[in-house]
């Protein structure tokens, strides 16, 4: 059985306190989630392509729990 590997793009901006994780490089847009800190990137069909987290440093205090 051959395992296929997914490449994930992770980018962190320390000055902006912003983290972005992209699972799939294709056209899409960011939309809000139930958590003000997290946005999800989706394609035109609504498939999740990645997510972003604002104010990442706040995660030191408590973890995030968000459904994508």
mmCIF file of the N, C-alpha and C atoms, coordinates in Angstrom:
data_MODEL
# 
_entry.id   MODEL 
# 
loop_
_atom_site.group_PDB 
_atom_site.id 
_atom_site.type_symbol 
_atom_site.label_atom_id 
_atom_site.label_alt_id 
_atom_site.label_comp_id 
_atom_site.label_asym_id 
_atom_site.label_entity_id 
_atom_site.label_seq_id 
_atom_site.pdbx_PDB_ins_code 
_atom_site.Cartn_x 
_atom_site.Cartn_y 
_atom_site.Cartn_z 
_atom_site.occupancy 
_atom_site.B_iso_or_equiv 
_atom_site.pdbx_formal_charge 
_atom_site.auth_seq_id 
_atom_site.auth_comp_id 
_atom_site.auth_asym_id 
_atom_site.auth_atom_id 
_atom_site.pdbx_PDB_model_num 
ATOM 1   N N  . UNK A 1 1  ? 0.849   -1.182 0.000  1.00 0.00 ? 1  UNK A N  1 
ATOM 2   C CA . UNK A 1 1  ? 0.000   0.000  0.000  1.00 0.00 ? 1  UNK A CA 1 
ATOM 3   C C  . UNK A 1 1  ? 0.890   1.239  0.000  1.00 0.00 ? 1  UNK A C  1 
ATOM 4   N N  . UNK A 1 2  ? 0.629   2.150  -0.914 1.00 0.00 ? 2  UNK A N  1 
ATOM 5   C CA . UNK A 1 2  ? 1.418   3.369  -1.038 1.00 0.00 ? 2  UNK A CA 1 
ATOM 6   C C  . UNK A 1 2  ? 0.702   4.503  -0.310 1.00 0.00 ? 2  UNK A C  1 
ATOM 7   N N  . UNK A 1 3  ? 1.432   5.166  0.573  1.00 0.00 ? 3  UNK A N  1 
ATOM 8   C CA . UNK A 1 3  ? 0.879   6.309  1.294  1.00 0.00 ? 3  UNK A CA 1 
ATOM 9   C C  . UNK A 1 3  ? 1.116   7.567  0.489  1.00 0.00 ? 3  UNK A C  1 
ATOM 10  N N  . UNK A 1 4  ? 0.089   8.385  0.330  1.00 0.00 ? 4  UNK A N  1 
ATOM 11  C CA . UNK A 1 4  ? 0.293   9.683  -0.316 1.00 0.00 ? 4  UNK A CA 1 
ATOM 12  C C  . UNK A 1 4  ? 0.470   10.720 0.780  1.00 0.00 ? 4  UNK A C  1 
ATOM 13  N N  . UNK A 1 5  ? 1.421   11.594 0.576  1.00 0.00 ? 5  UNK A N  1 
ATOM 14  C CA . UNK A 1 5  ? 1.706   12.626 1.566  1.00 0.00 ? 5  UNK A CA 1 
ATOM 15  C C  . UNK A 1 5  ? 1.093   13.934 1.115  1.00 0.00 ? 5  UNK A C  1 
ATOM 16  N N  . UNK A 1 6  ? 0.545   14.665 2.080  1.00 0.00 ? 6  UNK A N  1 
ATOM 17  C CA . UNK A 1 6  ? 0.002   15.992 1.812  1.00 0.00 ? 6  UNK A CA 1 
ATOM 18  C C  . UNK A 1 6  ? 1.024   17.021 2.254  1.00 0.00 ? 6  UNK A C  1 
ATOM 19  N N  . UNK A 1 7  ? 1.200   18.018 1.448  1.00 0.00 ? 7  UNK A N  1 
ATOM 20  C CA . UNK A 1 7  ? 2.082   19.118 1.815  1.00 0.00 ? 7  UNK A CA 1 
ATOM 21  C C  . UNK A 1 7  ? 1.233   20.218 2.422  1.00 0.00 ? 7  UNK A C  1 
ATOM 22  N N  . UNK A 1 8  ? 1.668   20.721 3.557  1.00 0.00 ? 8  UNK A N  1 
ATOM 23  C CA . UNK A 1 8  ? 0.954   21.764 4.264  1.00 0.00 ? 8  UNK A CA 1 
ATOM 24  C C  . UNK A 1 8  ? 1.854   22.996 4.327  1.00 0.00 ? 8  UNK A C  1 
ATOM 25  N N  . UNK A 1 9  ? 1.311   24.158 3.994  1.00 0.00 ? 9  UNK A N  1 
ATOM 26  C CA . UNK A 1 9  ? 2.058   25.404 4.070  1.00 0.00 ? 9  UNK A CA 1 
ATOM 27  C C  . UNK A 1 9  ? 1.689   26.091 5.373  1.00 0.00 ? 9  UNK A C  1 
ATOM 28  N N  . UNK A 1 10 ? 2.698   26.374 6.207  1.00 0.00 ? 10 UNK A N  1 
ATOM 29  C CA . UNK A 1 10 ? 2.479   27.028 7.493  1.00 0.00 ? 10 UNK A CA 1 
ATOM 30  C C  . UNK A 1 10 ? 3.278   28.318 7.507  1.00 0.00 ? 10 UNK A C  1 
ATOM 31  N N  . UNK A 1 11 ? 2.628   29.419 7.817  1.00 0.00 ? 11 UNK A N  1 
ATOM 32  C CA . UNK A 1 11 ? 3.280   30.723 7.844  1.00 0.00 ? 11 UNK A CA 1 
ATOM 33  C C  . UNK A 1 11 ? 2.904   31.437 9.125  1.00 0.00 ? 11 UNK A C  1 
ATOM 34  N N  . UNK A 1 12 ? 3.912   32.007 9.807  1.00 0.00 ? 12 UNK A N  1 
ATOM 35  C CA . UNK A 1 12 ? 3.674   32.742 11.045 1.00 0.00 ? 12 UNK A CA 1 
ATOM 36  C C  . UNK A 1 12 ? 4.287   34.121 10.940 1.00 0.00 ? 12 UNK A C  1 
ATOM 37  N N  . UNK A 1 13 ? 3.520   35.139 11.274 1.00 0.00 ? 13 UNK A N  1 
ATOM 38  C CA . UNK A 1 13 ? 3.984   36.522 11.314 1.00 0.00 ? 13 UNK A CA 1 
ATOM 39  C C  . UNK A 1 13 ? 4.023   36.943 12.780 1.00 0.00 ? 13 UNK A C  1 
ATOM 40  N N  . UNK A 1 14 ? 5.231   36.972 13.362 1.00 0.00 ? 14 UNK A N  1 
ATOM 41  C CA . UNK A 1 14 ? 5.386   37.296 14.786 1.00 0.00 ? 14 UNK A CA 1 
ATOM 42  C C  . UNK A 1 14 ? 4.917   38.715 15.086 1.00 0.00 ? 14 UNK A C  1 
ATOM 43  N N  . UNK A 1 15 ? 5.227   39.649 14.206 1.00 0.00 ? 15 UNK A N  1 
ATOM 44  C CA . UNK A 1 15 ? 4.841   41.046 14.442 1.00 0.00 ? 15 UNK A CA 1 
ATOM 45  C C  . UNK A 1 15 ? 3.324   41.204 14.444 1.00 0.00 ? 15 UNK A C  1 
ATOM 46  N N  . UNK A 1 16 ? 2.655   40.517 13.531 1.00 0.00 ? 16 UNK A N  1 
ATOM 47  C CA . UNK A 1 16 ? 1.195   40.589 13.454 1.00 0.00 ? 16 UNK A CA 1 
ATOM 48  C C  . UNK A 1 16 ? 0.495   39.588 14.360 1.00 0.00 ? 16 UNK A C  1 
ATOM 49  N N  . UNK A 1 17 ? 1.277   38.672 14.999 1.00 0.00 ? 17 UNK A N  1 
ATOM 50  C CA . UNK A 1 17 ? 0.739   37.634 15.881 1.00 0.00 ? 17 UNK A CA 1 
ATOM 51  C C  . UNK A 1 17 ? -0.317  36.817 15.131 1.00 0.00 ? 17 UNK A C  1 
ATOM 52  N N  . UNK A 1 18 ? 0.069   36.341 13.920 1.00 0.00 ? 18 UNK A N  1 
ATOM 53  C CA . UNK A 1 18 ? -0.849  35.714 12.979 1.00 0.00 ? 18 UNK A CA 1 
ATOM 54  C C  . UNK A 1 18 ? -0.255  34.415 12.445 1.00 0.00 ? 18 UNK A C  1 
ATOM 55  N N  . UNK A 1 19 ? -1.033  33.352 12.440 1.00 0.00 ? 19 UNK A N  1 
ATOM 56  C CA . UNK A 1 19 ? -0.619  32.051 11.923 1.00 0.00 ? 19 UNK A CA 1 
ATOM 57  C C  . UNK A 1 19 ? -1.568  31.660 10.795 1.00 0.00 ? 19 UNK A C  1 
ATOM 58  N N  . UNK A 1 20 ? -0.990  31.136 9.703  1.00 0.00 ? 20 UNK A N  1 
ATOM 59  C CA . UNK A 1 20 ? -1.812  30.662 8.588  1.00 0.00 ? 20 UNK A CA 1 
ATOM 60  C C  . UNK A 1 20 ? -1.353  29.257 8.219  1.00 0.00 ? 20 UNK A C  1 
ATOM 61  N N  . UNK A 1 21 ? -2.298  28.344 8.059  1.00 0.00 ? 21 UNK A N  1 
ATOM 62  C CA . UNK A 1 21 ? -2.025  26.964 7.677  1.00 0.00 ? 21 UNK A CA 1 
ATOM 63  C C  . UNK A 1 21 ? -2.885  26.655 6.451  1.00 0.00 ? 21 UNK A C  1 
ATOM 64  N N  . UNK A 1 22 ? -2.215  26.291 5.344  1.00 0.00 ? 22 UNK A N  1 
ATOM 65  C CA . UNK A 1 22 ? -2.932  25.998 4.103  1.00 0.00 ? 22 UNK A CA 1 
ATOM 66  C C  . UNK A 1 22 ? -2.673  24.542 3.729  1.00 0.00 ? 22 UNK A C  1 
ATOM 67  N N  . UNK A 1 23 ? -3.746  23.773 3.579  1.00 0.00 ? 23 UNK A N  1 
ATOM 68  C CA . UNK A 1 23 ? -3.664  22.359 3.222  1.00 0.00 ? 23 UNK A CA 1 
ATOM 69  C C  . UNK A 1 23 ? -3.566  22.150 1.715  1.00 0.00 ? 23 UNK A C  1 
ATOM 70  N N  . UNK A 1 24 ? -4.224  23.040 0.967  1.00 0.00 ? 24 UNK A N  1 
ATOM 71  C CA . UNK A 1 24 ? -4.301  22.867 -0.479 1.00 0.00 ? 24 UNK A CA 1 
ATOM 72  C C  . UNK A 1 24 ? -4.194  24.226 -1.159 1.00 0.00 ? 24 UNK A C  1 
ATOM 73  N N  . UNK A 1 25 ? -3.256  24.346 -2.095 1.00 0.00 ? 25 UNK A N  1 
ATOM 74  C CA . UNK A 1 25 ? -3.024  25.600 -2.814 1.00 0.00 ? 25 UNK A CA 1 
ATOM 75  C C  . UNK A 1 25 ? -3.983  25.707 -3.994 1.00 0.00 ? 25 UNK A C  1 
ATOM 76  N N  . UNK A 1 26 ? -5.117  26.343 -3.773 1.00 0.00 ? 26 UNK A N  1 
ATOM 77  C CA . UNK A 1 26 ? -6.060  26.603 -4.848 1.00 0.00 ? 26 UNK A CA 1 
ATOM 78  C C  . UNK A 1 26 ? -6.898  27.812 -4.481 1.00 0.00 ? 26 UNK A C  1 
ATOM 79  N N  . UNK A 1 27 ? -7.608  28.325 -5.463 1.00 0.00 ? 27 UNK A N  1 
ATOM 80  C CA . UNK A 1 27 ? -8.404  29.534 -5.248 1.00 0.00 ? 27 UNK A CA 1 
ATOM 81  C C  . UNK A 1 27 ? -9.435  29.323 -4.149 1.00 0.00 ? 27 UNK A C  1 
ATOM 82  N N  . UNK A 1 28 ? -9.617  30.328 -3.331 1.00 0.00 ? 28 UNK A N  1 
ATOM 83  C CA . UNK A 1 28 ? -10.589 30.264 -2.263 1.00 0.00 ? 28 UNK A CA 1 
ATOM 84  C C  . UNK A 1 28 ? -10.663 31.595 -1.543 1.00 0.00 ? 28 UNK A C  1 
ATOM 85  N N  . UNK A 1 29 ? -11.385 31.617 -0.458 1.00 0.00 ? 29 UNK A N  1 
ATOM 86  C CA . UNK A 1 29 ? -11.539 32.837 0.325  1.00 0.00 ? 29 UNK A CA 1 
ATOM 87  C C  . UNK A 1 29 ? -11.660 32.467 1.807  1.00 0.00 ? 29 UNK A C  1 
ATOM 88  N N  . UNK A 1 30 ? -11.364 33.446 2.670  1.00 0.00 ? 30 UNK A N  1 
ATOM 89  C CA . UNK A 1 30 ? -11.474 33.231 4.111  1.00 0.00 ? 30 UNK A CA 1 
ATOM 90  C C  . UNK A 1 30 ? -12.866 33.646 4.577  1.00 0.00 ? 30 UNK A C  1 
ATOM 91  N N  . UNK A 1 31 ? -13.417 32.853 5.490  1.00 0.00 ? 31 UNK A N  1 
ATOM 92  C CA . UNK A 1 31 ? -14.701 33.193 6.090  1.00 0.00 ? 31 UNK A CA 1 
ATOM 93  C C  . UNK A 1 31 ? -14.614 32.973 7.597  1.00 0.00 ? 31 UNK A C  1 
ATOM 94  N N  . UNK A 1 32 ? -15.513 33.633 8.316  1.00 0.00 ? 32 UNK A N  1 
ATOM 95  C CA . UNK A 1 32 ? -15.519 33.572 9.772  1.00 0.00 ? 32 UNK A CA 1 
ATOM 96  C C  . UNK A 1 32 ? -15.904 32.180 10.262 1.00 0.00 ? 32 UNK A C  1 
ATOM 97  N N  . UNK A 1 33 ? -15.462 31.879 11.476 1.00 0.00 ? 33 UNK A N  1 
ATOM 98  C CA . UNK A 1 33 ? -15.877 30.663 12.175 1.00 0.00 ? 33 UNK A CA 1 
ATOM 99  C C  . UNK A 1 33 ? -16.587 31.091 13.451 1.00 0.00 ? 33 UNK A C  1 
ATOM 100 N N  . UNK A 1 34 ? -16.947 30.135 14.278 1.00 0.00 ? 34 UNK A N  1 
ATOM 101 C CA . UNK A 1 34 ? -17.614 30.453 15.549 1.00 0.00 ? 34 UNK A CA 1 
ATOM 102 C C  . UNK A 1 34 ? -16.671 31.147 16.530 1.00 0.00 ? 34 UNK A C  1 
ATOM 103 N N  . UNK A 1 35 ? -15.372 31.109 16.260 1.00 0.00 ? 35 UNK A N  1 
ATOM 104 C CA . UNK A 1 35 ? -14.373 31.743 17.123 1.00 0.00 ? 35 UNK A CA 1 
ATOM 105 C C  . UNK A 1 35 ? -13.816 32.978 16.411 1.00 0.00 ? 35 UNK A C  1 
ATOM 106 N N  . UNK A 1 36 ? -13.852 34.140 17.069 1.00 0.00 ? 36 UNK A N  1 
ATOM 107 C CA . UNK A 1 36 ? -13.386 35.394 16.469 1.00 0.00 ? 36 UNK A CA 1 
ATOM 108 C C  . UNK A 1 36 ? -11.911 35.358 16.084 1.00 0.00 ? 36 UNK A C  1 
ATOM 109 N N  . UNK A 1 37 ? -11.138 34.471 16.673 1.00 0.00 ? 37 UNK A N  1 
ATOM 110 C CA . UNK A 1 37 ? -9.702  34.374 16.408 1.00 0.00 ? 37 UNK A CA 1 
ATOM 111 C C  . UNK A 1 37 ? -9.391  33.573 15.149 1.00 0.00 ? 37 UNK A C  1 
ATOM 112 N N  . UNK A 1 38 ? -10.328 32.758 14.693 1.00 0.00 ? 38 UNK A N  1 
ATOM 113 C CA . UNK A 1 38 ? -10.049 31.804 13.619 1.00 0.00 ? 38 UNK A CA 1 
ATOM 114 C C  . UNK A 1 38 ? -10.912 32.075 12.388 1.00 0.00 ? 38 UNK A C  1 
ATOM 115 N N  . UNK A 1 39 ? -10.250 32.065 11.222 1.00 0.00 ? 39 UNK A N  1 
ATOM 116 C CA . UNK A 1 39 ? -10.933 32.156 9.930  1.00 0.00 ? 39 UNK A CA 1 
ATOM 117 C C  . UNK A 1 39 ? -10.591 30.874 9.175  1.00 0.00 ? 39 UNK A C  1 
ATOM 118 N N  . UNK A 1 40 ? -11.528 30.369 8.383  1.00 0.00 ? 40 UNK A N  1 
ATOM 119 C CA . UNK A 1 40 ? -11.228 29.194 7.574  1.00 0.00 ? 40 UNK A CA 1 
ATOM 120 C C  . UNK A 1 40 ? -11.193 29.591 6.106  1.00 0.00 ? 40 UNK A C  1 
ATOM 121 N N  . UNK A 1 41 ? -10.258 29.011 5.369  1.00 0.00 ? 41 UNK A N  1 
ATOM 122 C CA . UNK A 1 41 ? -10.176 29.256 3.932  1.00 0.00 ? 41 UNK A CA 1 
ATOM 123 C C  . UNK A 1 41 ? -10.905 28.120 3.239  1.00 0.00 ? 41 UNK A C  1 
ATOM 124 N N  . UNK A 1 42 ? -11.844 28.467 2.372  1.00 0.00 ? 42 UNK A N  1 
ATOM 125 C CA . UNK A 1 42 ? -12.648 27.471 1.663  1.00 0.00 ? 42 UNK A CA 1 
ATOM 126 C C  . UNK A 1 42 ? -12.644 27.758 0.171  1.00 0.00 ? 42 UNK A C  1 
ATOM 127 N N  . UNK A 1 43 ? -12.928 26.721 -0.633 1.00 0.00 ? 43 UNK A N  1 
ATOM 128 C CA . UNK A 1 43 ? -13.064 26.914 -2.071 1.00 0.00 ? 43 UNK A CA 1 
ATOM 129 C C  . UNK A 1 43 ? -14.528 27.238 -2.377 1.00 0.00 ? 43 UNK A C  1 
ATOM 130 N N  . UNK A 1 44 ? -14.857 27.364 -3.649 1.00 0.00 ? 44 UNK A N  1 
ATOM 131 C CA . UNK A 1 44 ? -16.217 27.738 -4.054 1.00 0.00 ? 44 UNK A CA 1 
ATOM 132 C C  . UNK A 1 44 ? -17.269 26.713 -3.615 1.00 0.00 ? 44 UNK A C  1 
ATOM 133 N N  . UNK A 1 45 ? -16.865 25.453 -3.428 1.00 0.00 ? 45 UNK A N  1 
ATOM 134 C CA . UNK A 1 45 ? -17.808 24.416 -2.988 1.00 0.00 ? 45 UNK A CA 1 
ATOM 135 C C  . UNK A 1 45 ? -17.897 24.322 -1.465 1.00 0.00 ? 45 UNK A C  1 
ATOM 136 N N  . UNK A 1 46 ? -17.099 25.113 -0.747 1.00 0.00 ? 46 UNK A N  1 
ATOM 137 C CA . UNK A 1 46 ? -17.131 25.097 0.713  1.00 0.00 ? 46 UNK A CA 1 
ATOM 138 C C  . UNK A 1 46 ? -16.158 24.120 1.346  1.00 0.00 ? 46 UNK A C  1 
ATOM 139 N N  . UNK A 1 47 ? -15.289 23.475 0.542  1.00 0.00 ? 47 UNK A N  1 
ATOM 140 C CA . UNK A 1 47 ? -14.282 22.561 1.087  1.00 0.00 ? 47 UNK A CA 1 
ATOM 141 C C  . UNK A 1 47 ? -13.188 23.362 1.784  1.00 0.00 ? 47 UNK A C  1 
ATOM 142 N N  . UNK A 1 48 ? -12.786 22.928 2.964  1.00 0.00 ? 48 UNK A N  1 
ATOM 143 C CA . UNK A 1 48 ? -11.777 23.645 3.734  1.00 0.00 ? 48 UNK A CA 1 
ATOM 144 C C  . UNK A 1 48 ? -10.399 23.453 3.107  1.00 0.00 ? 48 UNK A C  1 
ATOM 145 N N  . UNK A 1 49 ? -9.742  24.577 2.806  1.00 0.00 ? 49 UNK A N  1 
ATOM 146 C CA . UNK A 1 49 ? -8.399  24.578 2.228  1.00 0.00 ? 49 UNK A CA 1 
ATOM 147 C C  . UNK A 1 49 ? -7.340  24.927 3.263  1.00 0.00 ? 49 UNK A C  1 
ATOM 148 N N  . UNK A 1 50 ? -7.749  25.496 4.381  1.00 0.00 ? 50 UNK A N  1 
ATOM 149 C CA . UNK A 1 50 ? -6.810  25.896 5.426  1.00 0.00 ? 50 UNK A CA 1 
ATOM 150 C C  . UNK A 1 50 ? -7.501  26.770 6.456  1.00 0.00 ? 50 UNK A C  1 
ATOM 151 N N  . UNK A 1 51 ? -6.690  27.406 7.299  1.00 0.00 ? 51 UNK A N  1 
ATOM 152 C CA . UNK A 1 51 ? -7.240  28.280 8.327  1.00 0.00 ? 51 UNK A CA 1 
ATOM 153 C C  . UNK A 1 51 ? -6.187  29.282 8.772  1.00 0.00 ? 51 UNK A C  1 
ATOM 154 N N  . UNK A 1 52 ? -6.649  30.333 9.431  1.00 0.00 ? 52 UNK A N  1 
ATOM 155 C CA . UNK A 1 52 ? -5.744  31.325 9.999  1.00 0.00 ? 52 UNK A CA 1 
ATOM 156 C C  . UNK A 1 52 ? -6.161  31.593 11.440 1.00 0.00 ? 52 UNK A C  1 
ATOM 157 N N  . UNK A 1 53 ? -5.180  31.982 12.249 1.00 0.00 ? 53 UNK A N  1 
ATOM 158 C CA . UNK A 1 53 ? -5.423  32.275 13.659 1.00 0.00 ? 53 UNK A CA 1 
ATOM 159 C C  . UNK A 1 53 ? -4.835  33.643 13.971 1.00 0.00 ? 53 UNK A C  1 
ATOM 160 N N  . UNK A 1 54 ? -5.665  34.538 14.474 1.00 0.00 ? 54 UNK A N  1 
ATOM 161 C CA . UNK A 1 54 ? -5.218  35.846 14.924 1.00 0.00 ? 54 UNK A CA 1 
ATOM 162 C C  . UNK A 1 54 ? -4.860  35.775 16.406 1.00 0.00 ? 54 UNK A C  1 
ATOM 163 N N  . UNK A 1 55 ? -3.996  36.664 16.841 1.00 0.00 ? 55 UNK A N  1 
ATOM 164 C CA . UNK A 1 55 ? -3.600  36.743 18.261 1.00 0.00 ? 55 UNK A CA 1 
ATOM 165 C C  . UNK A 1 55 ? -3.171  35.370 18.783 1.00 0.00 ? 55 UNK A C  1 
ATOM 166 N N  . UNK A 1 56 ? -2.241  34.763 18.080 1.00 0.00 ? 56 UNK A N  1 
ATOM 167 C CA . UNK A 1 56 ? -1.752  33.423 18.421 1.00 0.00 ? 56 UNK A CA 1 
ATOM 168 C C  . UNK A 1 56 ? -1.186  33.383 19.836 1.00 0.00 ? 56 UNK A C  1 
ATOM 169 N N  . UNK A 1 57 ? -0.578  34.464 20.279 1.00 0.00 ? 57 UNK A N  1 
ATOM 170 C CA . UNK A 1 57 ? 0.032   34.483 21.616 1.00 0.00 ? 57 UNK A CA 1 
ATOM 171 C C  . UNK A 1 57 ? -0.987  34.238 22.722 1.00 0.00 ? 57 UNK A C  1 
ATOM 172 N N  . UNK A 1 58 ? -2.261  34.484 22.473 1.00 0.00 ? 58 UNK A N  1 
ATOM 173 C CA . UNK A 1 58 ? -3.291  34.210 23.477 1.00 0.00 ? 58 UNK A CA 1 
ATOM 174 C C  . UNK A 1 58 ? -3.445  32.718 23.739 1.00 0.00 ? 58 UNK A C  1 
ATOM 175 N N  . UNK A 1 59 ? -2.951  31.890 22.820 1.00 0.00 ? 59 UNK A N  1 
ATOM 176 C CA . UNK A 1 59 ? -3.076  30.444 22.989 1.00 0.00 ? 59 UNK A CA 1 
ATOM 177 C C  . UNK A 1 59 ? -2.210  29.931 24.131 1.00 0.00 ? 59 UNK A C  1 
ATOM 178 N N  . UNK A 1 60 ? -1.297  30.757 24.642 1.00 0.00 ? 60 UNK A N  1 
ATOM 179 C CA . UNK A 1 60 ? -0.505  30.363 25.813 1.00 0.00 ? 60 UNK A CA 1 
ATOM 180 C C  . UNK A 1 60 ? -1.408  30.185 27.022 1.00 0.00 ? 60 UNK A C  1 
ATOM 181 N N  . UNK A 1 61 ? -2.478  30.976 27.043 1.00 0.00 ? 61 UNK A N  1 
ATOM 182 C CA . UNK A 1 61 ? -3.393  30.958 28.185 1.00 0.00 ? 61 UNK A CA 1 
ATOM 183 C C  . UNK A 1 61 ? -4.384  29.801 28.118 1.00 0.00 ? 61 UNK A C  1 
ATOM 184 N N  . UNK A 1 62 ? -4.875  29.495 26.904 1.00 0.00 ? 62 UNK A N  1 
ATOM 185 C CA . UNK A 1 62 ? -5.827  28.395 26.743 1.00 0.00 ? 62 UNK A CA 1 
ATOM 186 C C  . UNK A 1 62 ? -5.826  27.959 25.282 1.00 0.00 ? 62 UNK A C  1 
ATOM 187 N N  . UNK A 1 63 ? -6.048  26.687 25.036 1.00 0.00 ? 63 UNK A N  1 
ATOM 188 C CA . UNK A 1 63 ? -6.058  26.197 23.648 1.00 0.00 ? 63 UNK A CA 1 
ATOM 189 C C  . UNK A 1 63 ? -7.346  26.616 22.936 1.00 0.00 ? 63 UNK A C  1 
ATOM 190 N N  . UNK A 1 64 ? -7.275  26.647 21.619 1.00 0.00 ? 64 UNK A N  1 
ATOM 191 C CA . UNK A 1 64 ? -8.462  26.926 20.809 1.00 0.00 ? 64 UNK A CA 1 
ATOM 192 C C  . UNK A 1 64 ? -9.166  25.620 20.489 1.00 0.00 ? 64 UNK A C  1 
ATOM 193 N N  . UNK A 1 65 ? -10.473 25.664 20.394 1.00 0.00 ? 65 UNK A N  1 
ATOM 194 C CA . UNK A 1 65 ? -11.254 24.504 19.992 1.00 0.00 ? 65 UNK A CA 1 
ATOM 195 C C  . UNK A 1 65 ? -12.278 25.003 18.968 1.00 0.00 ? 65 UNK A C  1 
ATOM 196 N N  . UNK A 1 66 ? -12.028 24.696 17.681 1.00 0.00 ? 66 UNK A N  1 
ATOM 197 C CA . UNK A 1 66 ? -12.858 25.212 16.601 1.00 0.00 ? 66 UNK A CA 1 
ATOM 198 C C  . UNK A 1 66 ? -13.169 24.096 15.614 1.00 0.00 ? 66 UNK A C  1 
ATOM 199 N N  . UNK A 1 67 ? -14.416 24.010 15.198 1.00 0.00 ? 67 UNK A N  1 
ATOM 200 C CA . UNK A 1 67 ? -14.802 23.054 14.147 1.00 0.00 ? 67 UNK A CA 1 
ATOM 201 C C  . UNK A 1 67 ? -14.649 23.740 12.802 1.00 0.00 ? 67 UNK A C  1 
ATOM 202 N N  . UNK A 1 68 ? -13.935 23.071 11.879 1.00 0.00 ? 68 UNK A N  1 
ATOM 203 C CA . UNK A 1 68 ? -13.771 23.615 10.522 1.00 0.00 ? 68 UNK A CA 1 
ATOM 204 C C  . UNK A 1 68 ? -14.605 22.816 9.551  1.00 0.00 ? 68 UNK A C  1 
# 
